[in-house]
Amino acid sequence: MGWISWPRPVVTAEKHRPTLFEVFFDLVLVFGLIRVTTFMSERPSSETLTQGLLVLVLLWNSWLVYAWLGNYVRLDVGLTRAGVTVAMAAVFLIALVIPEAWQTGPHTTKPRLILVLAYVVVRVIDSALFHWAAADDPRLSRTVRLYALTTALSWLPLVLGAVLGGTAQLLLWAAALIVDMSGGVLALLVSGWPVRSPGHFVERHGLVVIIALGESLISVGAGIGTRMIRTPTLVAALLTLVLTICLYWLYSANTAHAERALTMAPGLRRGFVAGNAYSVAHLPLLAGTIYVALGVEEVLAALTHEKSHATLNWAPTIALFGGAALYLVGRAIFLGLSGQSVRLEQYVAPGLALLLLPVGRYLPGLAALGLLTAFLVALLSYEAWTRRSATNGGAQ
């Protein structure tokens, strides 16, 4: 009886676009983002904001490696599809145990170990599939092996953190994620990652930004729950919609230029642009959006309990205004690393958002949300005006 001969992975074409199977993977990520927000909203504090960020980075890594793999080979064909399906199940399992991953005390180790082992499965499958796909490309094989080595080094602090719990868990998991992400950057610098389809890469990351922004709208329902909707609640919900639209337009206004820059980048330079502008810069975009969603949820939760004049605590205020600032920082980094010019107001905007933070802390929650929304509307309007002025000036 001979060995089963599996068909080789199907290498993507230059014009390849995201498949429905990849969009389904994104739905699993959506569930993970919801679980992160739910965890932080149960007891908002500086500690939970930090813990939520760490598991968010872990989810981001889990999604990111398959975005790169899906750019090189089709994920919806043959054995690759089977492997990615198992990886999706592992990501789903990670999301399920997130709220219990930071508990302390007796009998709390099991959820943490489940999360870590599921993450190891996600990364092992990706490394194996990428190594298989790169069998005929010596440079890419070297890149995959290097990244797999650094990834494996990060597993020891992950496991130790899961076993020890508490402060040790926080520090060890942070160290593990730094090692893991640094390994991807090191592999990029030493050997380079190929980007076969710039359009696919740009669209995949654009979709994940939209997914994260959708979390702000989901937080409206989470904050309101099943209580009777009152006028302040309706106002807050509409402000959240306007805020989300502003964040989307602030990002999407520059994606066409970014895709052109990525397409025009020659050879391995394309991989550097993709790794920096997307793999790195999109993380603060994602994290900032999730923090804003948490702040919105806290505002609406207070309003539904008829606390219209109650001010936010420091943690929700930091999440709301600090999240917006982090998003704007990510956007500025994205513009700069994708080869676009970053205007003065785009550098200044994150600092202005942070200056509003202490003001928002002592305003009623609804007023704080209105203040942030007004700031984003003003920023978006100013940027649109400067773009029109530049276009008209160039045409004369």
Secondary structure as UniProt FT lines:
FT   TURN            14..15
FT   HELIX           20..42
FT   HELIX           46..72
FT   TURN            75..76
FT   HELIX           78..97
FT   HELIX           98..100
FT   TURN            101..102
FT   TURN            106..107
FT   HELIX           109..133
FT   TURN            134..136
FT   HELIX           138..164
FT   HELIX           166..190
FT   HELIX           198..224
FT   TURN            225..226
FT   HELIX           231..252
FT   TURN            253..254
FT   HELIX           255..264
FT   HELIX           267..274
FT   HELIX           275..280
FT   HELIX           282..304
FT   TURN            305..306
FT   TURN            308..309
FT   HELIX           314..317
FT   HELIX           318..322
FT   HELIX           323..337
FT   TURN            338..339
FT   HELIX           344..355
FT   HELIX           357..361
FT   HELIX           365..395
//
